[in-house]
């Protein structure tokens, strides 16, 4: 019983420690998840803003390139129809340099946009992984709650079993008392029966007889009564013996149940 109580106390302490550690880990995990979510949202917003800004710049540059290309085409047409070809050629070269410079800037902006798209994809993958991890944590918490419920049910079952065991112990103690009482009554009846048997077995020659008609009629009646008493005593002893055996069997059965 002492070992069982110690084991039960140890199990309760381990369960309490496990519960506290799980609660602390859960708090730290949720705090970490919230921090990461905020950081990722901020980064995502910043990257999205940069992406939108670069797209806007790209559109502006493309528009400027189109305008410049249109100007170049117009200048080339004018140059073909004009007598001042040298001046127009210089102007065209200047415009061509501007267009080349703008094209270089446009390519750099395209590279930045590609990098930002890659970062956005990475952020989305991380966010997806965090969502999956959160689902796993929720599943683990649900399983932990189920285990705690089963543990509570087991504790209730143990309490019920202990109460039934204590009740059976009380019944065993009461049956042992009844058994001792029956044994005592059995021995008392046997002793009385032996005393009566001895008193009947004494030779009639050693007794003082009163010879009379009244005594001759009384003796058979007295002997009949003594015979009836002996028969009743034997019947009572037999009943007590059977009851004693029944109680002994009940005690054995209860002891077997308690030892399981």
Backbone as CSV, one residue per row, in Angstrom:
resi,resn,N_x,N_y,N_z,CA_x,CA_y,CA_z,C_x,C_y,C_z
1,UNK,0.835,-1.211,0.000,0.000,0.000,0.000,0.871,1.264,0.000
2,UNK,1.959,1.250,0.823,2.849,2.411,0.878,3.543,2.633,-0.461
3,UNK,4.000,1.528,-1.067,4.652,1.640,-2.381,3.684,2.193,-3.427
4,UNK,2.452,1.722,-3.380,1.449,2.200,-4.337,1.179,3.685,-4.143
5,UNK,1.087,4.137,-2.883,0.874,5.564,-2.620,2.062,6.390,-3.119
6,UNK,3.299,5.866,-2.892,4.477,6.592,-3.363,4.484,6.697,-4.885
7,UNK,4.137,5.585,-5.556,4.080,5.609,-7.021,3.014,6.592,-7.509
8,UNK,1.881,6.584,-6.828,0.800,7.493,-7.217,1.232,8.943,-7.046
9,UNK,1.928,9.252,-5.920,2.427,10.604,-5.687,3.459,10.995,-6.735
10,UNK,4.360,10.047,-7.053,5.374,10.313,-8.076,4.741,10.579,-9.428
11,UNK,3.720,9.794,-9.787,3.030,9.992,-11.071,2.353,11.357,-11.106
12,UNK,1.712,11.745,-10.002,1.050,13.051,-9.963,2.062,14.185,-10.102
13,UNK,3.246,14.035,-9.440,4.275,15.062,-9.570,4.786,15.165,-11.000
14,UNK,5.012,14.000,-11.631,5.472,14.006,-13.028,4.430,14.636,-13.944
15,UNK,3.159,14.320,-13.689,2.093,14.901,-14.511,2.032,16.411,-14.336
16,UNK,2.191,16.875,-13.087,2.164,18.314,-12.839,3.347,19.005,-13.517
17,UNK,4.553,18.392,-13.405,5.738,18.961,-14.052,5.571,19.004,-15.562
18,UNK,5.042,17.894,-16.118,4.828,17.835,-17.573,3.828,18.901,-18.022
19,UNK,2.784,19.071,-17.239,1.767,20.066,-17.581,2.349,21.471,-17.551
20,UNK,3.163,21.785,-16.517,3.770,23.112,-16.422,4.739,23.364,-17.576
21,UNK,5.579,22.352,-17.871,6.522,22.513,-18.981,5.793,22.699,-20.305
22,UNK,4.716,21.927,-20.503,3.943,22.053,-21.742,3.303,23.431,-21.852
23,UNK,2.817,23.954,-20.724,2.212,25.287,-20.731,3.246,26.355,-21.062
24,UNK,4.456,26.234,-20.465,5.511,27.202,-20.758,5.936,27.143,-22.223
25,UNK,6.102,25.911,-22.740,6.473,25.763,-24.152,5.395,26.340,-25.068
26,UNK,4.133,26.118,-24.700,3.035,26.636,-25.508,3.051,28.165,-25.524
27,UNK,3.293,28.779,-24.347,3.347,30.236,-24.281,4.506,30.770,-25.124
28,UNK,5.690,30.142,-24.956,6.835,30.598,-25.736,6.607,30.420,-27.236
29,UNK,5.971,29.304,-27.591,5.715,29.048,-29.015,4.767,30.096,-29.592
30,UNK,3.659,30.360,-28.883,2.693,31.339,-29.386,3.311,32.737,-29.455
31,UNK,4.142,33.078,-28.445,4.806,34.378,-28.477,5.754,34.469,-29.664
32,UNK,6.502,33.388,-29.890,7.432,33.370,-31.025,6.685,33.449,-32.359
33,UNK,5.577,32.710,-32.449,4.778,32.726,-33.683,4.231,34.127,-33.953
34,UNK,3.718,34.785,-32.899,3.186,36.135,-33.084,4.277,37.104,-33.542
35,UNK,5.475,36.982,-32.922,6.581,37.860,-33.320,6.973,37.629,-34.773
36,UNK,7.091,36.333,-35.139,7.457,36.007,-36.521,6.395,36.482,-37.511
37,UNK,5.129,36.318,-37.130,4.052,36.766,-38.023,4.105,38.275,-38.243
38,UNK,4.326,39.006,-37.142,4.416,40.462,-37.280,5.601,40.857,-38.160
39,UNK,6.760,40.194,-37.908,7.952,40.505,-38.711,7.726,40.183,-40.183
40,UNK,7.129,39.007,-40.426,6.882,38.613,-41.812,5.878,39.533,-42.490
41,UNK,4.855,39.937,-41.746,3.883,40.858,-42.334,4.526,42.201,-42.683
42,UNK,5.394,42.682,-41.762,6.079,43.938,-42.047,6.983,43.811,-43.277
43,UNK,7.770,42.705,-43.307,8.647,42.498,-44.466,7.844,42.348,-45.754
44,UNK,6.734,41.619,-45.620,5.896,41.415,-46.802,5.336,42.737,-47.317
45,UNK,4.885,43.575,-46.383,4.358,44.884,-46.789,5.451,45.755,-47.419
46,UNK,6.648,45.729,-46.794,7.745,46.522,-47.348,8.122,46.052,-48.753
47,UNK,8.244,44.720,-48.905,8.587,44.195,-50.222,7.492,44.495,-51.247
48,UNK,6.255,44.413,-50.801,5.153,44.702,-51.718,5.175,46.167,-52.156
49,UNK,5.470,47.050,-51.191,5.562,48.470,-51.532,6.708,48.730,-52.520
50,UNK,7.866,48.076,-52.228,8.989,48.238,-53.155,8.640,47.693,-54.540
51,UNK,7.977,46.557,-54.522,7.592,45.933,-55.783,6.657,46.847,-56.584
52,UNK,5.661,47.390,-55.891,4.727,48.301,-56.569,5.446,49.549,-57.087
53,UNK,6.370,50.052,-56.242,7.112,51.254,-56.655,7.967,50.971,-57.892
54,UNK,8.632,49.828,-57.892,9.465,49.477,-59.039,8.624,49.248,-60.296
55,UNK,7.473,48.623,-60.113,6.590,48.447,-61.265,6.164,49.795,-61.851
56,UNK,5.878,50.710,-60.922,5.485,52.049,-61.383,6.638,52.720,-62.135
57,UNK,7.849,52.596,-61.574,9.009,53.171,-62.248,9.246,52.498,-63.602
58,UNK,9.041,51.170,-63.613,9.228,50.450,-64.871,8.262,50.962,-65.943
59,UNK,7.014,51.140,-65.540,6.036,51.648,-66.502,6.419,53.042,-66.996
60,UNK,6.883,53.878,-66.057,7.296,55.220,-66.454,8.474,55.170,-67.433
61,UNK,9.447,54.287,-67.111,10.609,54.169,-67.986,10.217,53.632,-69.357
62,UNK,9.331,52.649,-69.365,8.871,52.125,-70.646,8.149,53.205,-71.451
63,UNK,7.383,54.001,-70.712,6.681,55.092,-71.397,7.677,56.102,-71.970
64,UNK,8.702,56.421,-71.166,9.722,57.365,-71.638,10.500,56.789,-72.825
65,UNK,10.796,55.490,-72.744,11.501,54.841,-73.856,10.672,54.891,-75.140
66,UNK,9.382,54.658,-74.964,8.502,54.721,-76.140,8.483,56.120,-76.736
67,UNK,8.413,57.116,-75.830,8.395,58.502,-76.307,9.697,58.841,-77.025
68,UNK,10.826,58.416,-76.392,12.122,58.693,-77.005,12.276,57.983,-78.348
69,UNK,11.789,56.732,-78.385,11.876,55.998,-79.640,11.057,56.680,-80.731
70,UNK,9.906,57.189,-80.300,9.067,57.913,-81.260,9.775,59.175,-81.749
71,UNK,10.447,59.866,-80.817,11.198,61.063,-81.199,12.340,60.716,-82.160
72,UNK,13.011,59.591,-81.837,14.116,59.164,-82.711,13.602,58.877,-84.113
73,UNK,12.506,58.184,-84.173,11.931,57.876,-85.485,11.548,59.156,-86.236
74,UNK,10.972,60.091,-85.489,10.588,61.358,-86.126,11.813,62.131,-86.621
75,UNK,12.871,62.100,-85.744,14.081,62.806,-86.138,14.738,62.167,-87.357
76,UNK,14.695,60.842,-87.385,15.272,60.159,-88.545,14.510,60.510,-89.825
77,UNK,13.209,60.607,-89.677,12.391,60.984,-90.839,12.702,62.411,-91.275
78,UNK,12.779,63.310,-90.264,13.103,64.702,-90.575,14.505,64.834,-91.167
79,UNK,15.427,63.997,-90.588,16.800,64.056,-91.075,16.880,63.631,-92.545
80,UNK,16.101,62.632,-92.895,16.118,62.180,-94.291,15.559,63.245,-95.230
81,UNK,14.676,64.077,-94.729,14.048,65.107,-95.559,14.658,66.498,-95.352
82,UNK,15.654,66.591,-94.476,16.208,67.904,-94.139,17.597,68.079,-94.755
83,UNK,17.952,69.348,-94.961,19.276,69.671,-95.470,20.306,69.768,-94.354
84,UNK,19.845,69.870,-93.101,20.763,70.010,-91.960,20.954,68.634,-91.315
85,UNK,21.515,67.725,-92.055,21.645,66.338,-91.581,22.622,66.208,-90.432
86,UNK,23.705,66.980,-90.453,24.707,66.839,-89.394,24.150,67.220,-88.029
87,UNK,23.421,68.317,-88.001,22.822,68.753,-86.719,21.839,67.715,-86.212
88,UNK,21.060,67.209,-87.126,20.077,66.197,-86.722,20.752,64.905,-86.263
89,UNK,21.855,64.550,-86.917,22.567,63.334,-86.495,23.116,63.475,-85.076
90,UNK,23.630,64.631,-84.768,24.111,64.858,-83.382,22.977,64.742,-82.380
91,UNK,21.874,65.321,-82.778,20.704,65.239,-81.879,20.237,63.789,-81.712
92,UNK,20.281,63.047,-82.802,19.875,61.639,-82.748,20.823,60.833,-81.876
93,UNK,22.118,61.111,-82.004,23.080,60.391,-81.170,22.843,60.665,-79.686
94,UNK,22.525,61.909,-79.396,22.239,62.257,-77.990,21.015,61.504,-77.483
95,UNK,20.002,61.496,-78.315,18.789,60.768,-77.920,19.047,59.263,-77.797
96,UNK,19.892,58.741,-78.666,20.210,57.311,-78.603,20.952,56.971,-77.309
97,UNK,21.867,57.859,-76.912,22.571,57.642,-75.637,21.594,57.673,-74.459
98,UNK,20.677,58.638,-74.520,19.672,58.706,-73.445,18.829,57.432,-73.406
99,UNK,18.491,56.957,-74.587,17.677,55.743,-74.639,18.450,54.540,-74.088
100,UNK,19.751,54.462,-74.445,20.583,53.360,-73.940,20.707,53.423,-72.423
101,UNK,20.902,54.622,-71.919,21.007,54.793,-70.464,19.710,54.373,-69.771
102,UNK,18.606,54.814,-70.359,17.312,54.437,-69.779,17.077,52.930,-69.880
103,UNK,17.534,52.323,-70.951,17.387,50.880,-71.095,18.197,50.134,-70.032
104,UNK,19.395,50.651,-69.740,20.220,50.044,-68.683,19.528,50.147,-67.330
105,UNK,18.986,51.334,-67.050,18.254,51.515,-65.785,17.063,50.578,-65.722
106,UNK,16.390,50.429,-66.852,15.226,49.542,-66.896,15.613,48.089,-66.603
107,UNK,16.739,47.661,-67.149,17.201,46.297,-66.878,17.534,46.102,-65.400
108,UNK,18.161,47.112,-64.798,18.459,47.026,-63.359,17.169,46.931,-62.539
109,UNK,16.191,47.727,-62.948,14.907,47.672,-62.238,14.247,46.302,-62.403
110,UNK,14.384,45.719,-63.573,13.828,44.381,-63.790,14.501,43.343,-62.888
111,UNK,15.828,43.476,-62.726,16.540,42.565,-61.824,16.051,42.727,-60.381
112,UNK,15.873,43.973,-59.956,15.370,44.211,-58.600,13.971,43.624,-58.427
113,UNK,13.150,43.769,-59.437,11.793,43.208,-59.373,11.852,41.689,-59.260
114,UNK,12.760,41.075,-60.024,12.909,39.612,-59.948,13.349,39.179,-58.552
115,UNK,14.306,39.912,-57.975,14.759,39.586,-56.618,13.630,39.737,-55.605
116,UNK,12.856,40.806,-55.760,11.737,41.015,-54.842,10.690,39.909,-54.987
117,UNK,10.452,39.466,-56.196,9.514,38.361,-56.391,10.011,37.094,-55.699
118,UNK,11.320,36.847,-55.804,11.899,35.675,-55.125,11.721,35.779,-53.613
119,UNK,11.985,36.969,-53.066,11.818,37.156,-51.623,10.361,36.984,-51.205
120,UNK,9.446,37.496,-52.027,8.024,37.336,-51.716,7.622,35.864,-51.710
121,UNK,8.141,35.111,-52.664,7.847,33.672,-52.691,8.396,32.969,-51.455
122,UNK,9.612,33.356,-51.051,10.191,32.763,-49.839,9.355,33.101,-48.609
123,UNK,8.894,34.347,-48.523,8.047,34.745,-47.391,6.745,33.945,-47.373
124,UNK,6.165,33.731,-48.528,4.925,32.947,-48.594,5.164,31.498,-48.175
125,UNK,6.309,30.930,-48.581,6.632,29.552,-48.181,6.812,29.465,-46.672
126,UNK,7.521,30.431,-46.088,7.708,30.434,-44.630,6.371,30.568,-43.908
127,UNK,5.531,31.447,-44.420,4.219,31.624,-43.792,3.401,30.338,-43.879
128,UNK,3.500,29.643,-45.009,2.803,28.358,-45.154,3.347,27.333,-44.158
129,UNK,4.676,27.288,-44.001,5.282,26.352,-43.038,4.848,26.672,-41.612
130,UNK,4.780,27.944,-41.269,4.346,28.329,-39.924,2.888,27.940,-39.690
131,UNK,2.067,28.096,-40.720,0.661,27.683,-40.580,0.551,26.185,-40.346
132,UNK,1.336,25.402,-41.105,1.325,23.945,-40.910,1.828,23.580,-39.522
133,UNK,2.869,24.286,-39.048,3.397,24.019,-37.707,2.365,24.353,-36.635
134,UNK,1.620,25.439,-36.843,0.580,25.807,-35.877,-0.507,24.733,-35.817
135,UNK,-0.858,24.184,-36.988,-1.849,23.108,-37.001,-1.346,21.900,-36.222
136,UNK,-0.061,21.569,-36.398,0.510,20.435,-35.661,0.483,20.687,-34.153
137,UNK,0.776,21.919,-33.754,0.734,22.252,-32.324,-0.691,22.142,-31.793
138,UNK,-1.667,22.609,-32.582,-3.066,22.488,-32.156,-3.467,21.023,-32.007
139,UNK,-3.011,20.178,-32.946,-3.313,18.743,-32.848,-2.689,18.159,-31.592
140,UNK,-1.422,18.555,-31.308,-0.749,18.055,-30.105,-1.477,18.505,-28.841
141,UNK,-1.973,19.753,-28.830,-2.722,20.236,-27.668,-4.018,19.447,-27.489
142,UNK,-4.705,19.156,-28.595,-5.935,18.357,-28.497,-5.644,16.957,-27.971
143,UNK,-4.546,16.353,-28.455,-4.170,15.028,-27.958,-3.822,15.091,-26.475
144,UNK,-3.143,16.166,-26.066,-2.793,16.311,-24.651,-4.050,16.432,-23.790
145,UNK,-5.037,17.199,-24.279,-6.289,17.315,-23.534,-7.005,15.972,-23.437
146,UNK,-6.966,15.190,-24.532,-7.590,13.860,-24.507,-6.895,12.958,-23.493
147,UNK,-5.555,13.028,-23.463,-4.804,12.213,-22.500,-5.103,12.644,-21.065
148,UNK,-5.228,13.951,-20.847,-5.570,14.428,-19.506,-6.956,13.937,-19.096
149,UNK,-7.907,13.932,-20.055,-9.245,13.426,-19.743,-9.189,11.941,-19.387
150,UNK,-8.428,11.161,-20.176,-8.291,9.729,-19.878,-7.626,9.515,-18.523
151,UNK,-6.648,10.377,-18.201,-5.973,10.259,-16.909,-6.940,10.549,-15.766
152,UNK,-7.790,11.548,-15.933,-8.789,11.841,-14.907,-9.762,10.678,-14.739
153,UNK,-10.181,10.088,-15.876,-11.071,8.932,-15.795,-10.395,7.766,-15.076
154,UNK,-9.098,7.580,-15.337,-8.366,6.506,-14.669,-8.278,6.765,-13.170
155,UNK,-8.056,8.024,-12.798,-8.004,8.360,-11.373,-9.349,8.074,-10.705
156,UNK,-10.444,8.446,-11.391,-11.767,8.165,-10.830,-11.986,6.661,-10.686
157,UNK,-11.533,5.895,-11.685,-11.669,4.434,-11.604,-10.854,3.880,-10.443
158,UNK,-9.641,4.430,-10.248,-8.818,3.978,-9.127,-9.484,4.308,-7.791
159,UNK,-10.078,5.504,-7.705,-10.766,5.862,-6.461,-11.940,4.919,-6.199
160,UNK,-12.693,4.616,-7.265,-13.816,3.687,-7.113,-13.331,2.310,-6.683
161,UNK,-12.234,1.845,-7.308,-11.690,0.532,-6.950,-11.197,0.512,-5.506
162,UNK,-10.559,1.621,-5.073,-10.077,1.691,-3.689,-11.253,1.671,-2.714
163,UNK,-12.333,2.411,-3.064,-13.515,2.409,-2.194,-14.129,1.008,-2.107
164,UNK,-14.215,0.326,-3.254,-14.752,-1.044,-3.243,-13.849,-1.984,-2.452
165,UNK,-12.535,-1.775,-2.591,-11.610,-2.626,-1.841,-11.772,-2.410,-0.332
166,UNK,-11.868,-1.131,0.074,-12.064,-0.853,1.503,-13.377,-1.457,2.007
167,UNK,-14.411,-1.366,1.156,-15.695,-1.956,1.543,-15.576,-3.468,1.700
168,UNK,-14.852,-4.106,0.766,-14.641,-5.556,0.858,-13.823,-5.914,2.092
169,UNK,-12.836,-5.067,2.412,-12.050,-5.320,3.623,-12.941,-5.279,4.867
170,UNK,-13.837,-4.281,4.905,-14.757,-4.206,6.044,-15.650,-5.443,6.109
171,UNK,-16.102,-5.906,4.919,-16.918,-7.122,4.903,-16.119,-8.326,5.376
172,UNK,-14.844,-8.385,4.972,-13.992,-9.497,5.420,-13.824,-9.467,6.929
173,UNK,-13.583,-8.260,7.459,-13.415,-8.147,8.918,-14.688,-8.579,9.636
174,UNK,-15.852,-8.144,9.101,-17.118,-8.525,9.728,-17.345,-10.030,9.631
175,UNK,-17.009,-10.608,8.467,-17.162,-12.060,8.308,-16.221,-12.822,9.233
176,UNK,-15.012,-12.294,9.418,-14.090,-12.944,10.354,-14.642,-12.891,11.779
177,UNK,-15.235,-11.755,12.118,-15.844,-11.661,13.452,-16.995,-12.662,13.596
178,UNK,-17.843,-12.716,12.544,-18.945,-13.684,12.586,-18.420,-15.111,12.651
179,UNK,-17.338,-15.354,11.917,-16.746,-16.694,11.926,-16.220,-17.044,13.314
180,UNK,-15.527,-16.087,13.941,-15.020,-16.328,15.301,-16.172,-16.569,16.278
181,UNK,-17.250,-15.777,16.105,-18.402,-15.957,16.991,-19.032,-17.326,16.796
182,UNK,-19.145,-17.746,15.523,-19.715,-19.071,15.245,-18.815,-20.181,15.772
183,UNK,-17.502,-19.986,15.639,-16.577,-20.982,16.186,-16.746,-21.103,17.704
184,UNK,-16.869,-19.930,18.332,-17.039,-19.943,19.784,-18.338,-20.653,20.172
185,UNK,-19.426,-20.324,19.466,-20.701,-20.987,19.751,-20.630,-22.479,19.453
186,UNK,-19.901,-22.828,18.401,-19.742,-24.239,18.046,-19.009,-24.994,19.151
187,UNK,-17.913,-24.408,19.630,-17.151,-25.054,20.708,-17.994,-25.145,21.980
188,UNK,-18.769,-24.088,22.234,-19.623,-24.120,23.433,-20.649,-25.233,23.345
189,UNK,-21.286,-25.350,22.175,-22.282,-26.416,21.999,-21.643,-27.799,22.083
190,UNK,-20.465,-27.936,21.504,-19.783,-29.228,21.600,-19.447,-29.578,23.059
191,UNK,-18.987,-28.555,23.760,-18.667,-28.791,25.172,-19.914,-29.212,25.947
192,UNK,-21.016,-28.526,25.707,-22.268,-28.882,26.392,-22.730,-30.284,25.999
193,UNK,-22.550,-30.593,24.705,-22.952,-31.921,24.245,-22.119,-33.007,24.923
194,UNK,-20.810,-32.747,25.051,-19.954,-33.728,25.732,-20.370,-33.884,27.193
195,UNK,-20.682,-32.774,27.839,-21.103,-32.832,29.236,-22.372,-33.657,29.381
196,UNK,-23.317,-33.434,28.472,-24.572,-34.184,28.553,-24.357,-35.656,28.232
197,UNK,-23.471,-35.914,27.263,-23.192,-37.315,26.926,-22.569,-38.043,28.106
198,UNK,-21.665,-37.352,28.813,-21.037,-37.971,29.980,-22.049,-38.214,31.087
199,UNK,-22.960,-37.254,31.264,-23.952,-37.415,32.325,-24.914,-38.555,32.019
200,UNK,-25.174,-38.799,30.726,-26.083,-39.884,30.351,-25.392,-41.237,30.442
201,UNK,-24.069,-41.261,30.135,-23.338,-42.529,30.095,-22.955,-43.067,31.474
202,UNK,-23.222,-42.381,32.555,-22.913,-42.884,33.910,-23.803,-44.092,34.205
203,UNK,-23.229,-45.175,34.721,-24.034,-46.392,35.020,-25.163,-46.101,35.993
204,UNK,-26.286,-46.737,35.702,-27.456,-46.535,36.551,-27.272,-47.139,37.941
205,UNK,-26.298,-48.098,38.064,-26.100,-48.723,39.377,-25.504,-47.763,40.364
206,UNK,-24.769,-46.729,39.857,-24.135,-45.772,40.754,-25.058,-44.656,41.146
207,UNK,-26.273,-44.672,40.653,-27.221,-43.619,41.004,-28.209,-44.153,42.038
208,UNK,-28.751,-43.258,42.783,-29.754,-43.597,43.798,-31.097,-43.580,43.133
209,UNK,-31.740,-44.777,43.085,-33.011,-44.916,42.401,-34.129,-44.972,43.419
210,UNK,-35.162,-44.360,43.132,-36.373,-44.402,43.958,-37.361,-45.270,43.241
211,UNK,-37.573,-46.447,43.809,-38.450,-47.408,43.173,-39.878,-47.068,43.548
212,UNK,-40.614,-46.655,42.573,-42.021,-46.343,42.769,-42.682,-46.315,41.415
213,UNK,-43.936,-46.308,41.432,-44.684,-46.257,40.177,-44.490,-44.926,39.478
214,UNK,-44.385,-43.873,40.293,-44.203,-42.523,39.714,-42.865,-42.387,39.040
215,UNK,-41.788,-42.953,39.727,-40.450,-42.850,39.145,-40.332,-43.678,37.895
216,UNK,-41.002,-44.828,37.849,-40.934,-45.681,36.657,-41.603,-45.033,35.461
217,UNK,-42.586,-44.197,35.710,-43.244,-43.491,34.597,-42.485,-42.236,34.191
218,UNK,-41.717,-41.641,35.137,-40.989,-40.393,34.842,-39.727,-40.660,34.050
219,UNK,-38.994,-41.800,34.336,-37.700,-42.075,33.709,-37.776,-42.141,32.189
220,UNK,-38.699,-42.896,31.631,-38.757,-42.909,30.154,-38.997,-41.523,29.566
221,UNK,-39.845,-40.753,30.224,-40.100,-39.391,29.718,-38.844,-38.547,29.756
222,UNK,-38.085,-38.650,30.870,-36.828,-37.886,30.995,-35.831,-38.305,29.941
223,UNK,-35.725,-39.609,29.704,-34.793,-40.091,28.681,-35.195,-39.597,27.292
224,UNK,-36.495,-39.565,27.021,-36.948,-39.050,25.726,-36.574,-37.590,25.556
225,UNK,-36.755,-36.810,26.620,-36.397,-35.384,26.526,-34.906,-35.202,26.282
226,UNK,-34.105,-35.997,27.021,-32.664,-35.886,26.819,-32.267,-36.276,25.401
227,UNK,-32.929,-37.300,24.863,-32.643,-37.705,23.477,-32.989,-36.609,22.482
228,UNK,-34.155,-35.951,22.743,-34.545,-34.844,21.858,-33.547,-33.690,21.937
229,UNK,-33.092,-33.382,23.171,-32.127,-32.293,23.331,-30.828,-32.610,22.620
230,UNK,-30.401,-33.905,22.748,-29.166,-34.271,22.057,-29.322,-34.165,20.531
231,UNK,-30.496,-34.570,20.040,-30.742,-34.470,18.591,-30.740,-33.011,18.131
232,UNK,-31.374,-32.137,18.932,-31.385,-30.703,18.596,-29.974,-30.124,18.620
233,UNK,-29.188,-30.543,19.642,-27.813,-30.047,19.737,-26.998,-30.484,18.538
234,UNK,-27.163,-31.755,18.137,-26.436,-32.250,16.957,-26.856,-31.501,15.700
235,UNK,-28.165,-31.250,15.571,-28.648,-30.499,14.410,-28.087,-29.083,14.400
236,UNK,-28.058,-28.447,15.587,-27.506,-27.083,15.679,-26.032,-27.065,15.336
237,UNK,-25.293,-28.054,15.835,-23.857,-28.131,15.539,-23.630,-28.309,14.047
238,UNK,-24.460,-29.151,13.432,-24.325,-29.376,11.978,-24.580,-28.090,11.201
239,UNK,-25.646,-27.366,11.595,-25.965,-26.098,10.917,-24.835,-25.105,11.088
240,UNK,-24.300,-25.012,12.318,-23.201,-24.075,12.578,-21.961,-24.459,11.789
241,UNK,-21.708,-25.760,11.686,-20.540,-26.215,10.914,-20.683,-25.833,9.444
242,UNK,-21.908,-26.043,8.885,-22.129,-25.655,7.485,-21.972,-24.145,7.301
243,UNK,-22.502,-23.382,8.247,-22.383,-21.929,8.166,-20.921,-21.499,8.258
244,UNK,-20.191,-22.203,9.140,-18.759,-21.915,9.286,-18.010,-22.184,7.987
245,UNK,-18.328,-23.291,7.327,-17.688,-23.606,6.044,-18.045,-22.563,4.976
246,UNK,-19.330,-22.142,4.963,-19.738,-21.142,3.986,-18.989,-19.828,4.191
247,UNK,-18.855,-19.401,5.448,-18.131,-18.155,5.738,-16.660,-18.290,5.375
248,UNK,-16.095,-19.481,5.633,-14.683,-19.699,5.273,-14.481,-19.579,3.769
249,UNK,-15.409,-20.165,2.991,-15.309,-20.048,1.535,-15.462,-18.591,1.082
250,UNK,-16.382,-17.867,1.729,-16.563,-16.455,1.380,-15.302,-15.657,1.676
251,UNK,-14.670,-15.951,2.829,-13.425,-15.266,3.178,-12.325,-15.558,2.165
252,UNK,-12.252,-16.812,1.742,-11.230,-17.171,0.739,-11.468,-16.425,-0.573
253,UNK,-12.746,-16.359,-0.986,-13.055,-15.648,-2.235,-12.721,-14.162,-2.135
254,UNK,-13.060,-13.558,-0.991,-12.765,-12.137,-0.814,-11.264,-11.878,-0.775
255,UNK,-10.529,-12.775,-0.140,-9.072,-12.610,-0.112,-8.478,-12.704,-1.513
256,UNK,-9.017,-13.626,-2.315,-8.545,-13.737,-3.706,-8.821,-12.448,-4.486
257,UNK,-10.022,-11.873,-4.271,-10.377,-10.628,-4.962,-9.465,-9.492,-4.532
258,UNK,-9.178,-9.411,-3.210,-8.330,-8.339,-2.701,-6.887,-8.475,-3.162
259,UNK,-6.436,-9.695,-3.383,-5.047,-9.914,-3.793,-4.820,-9.675,-5.273
260,UNK,-5.885,-9.479,-6.048,-5.701,-9.250,-7.488,-5.107,-7.869,-7.738
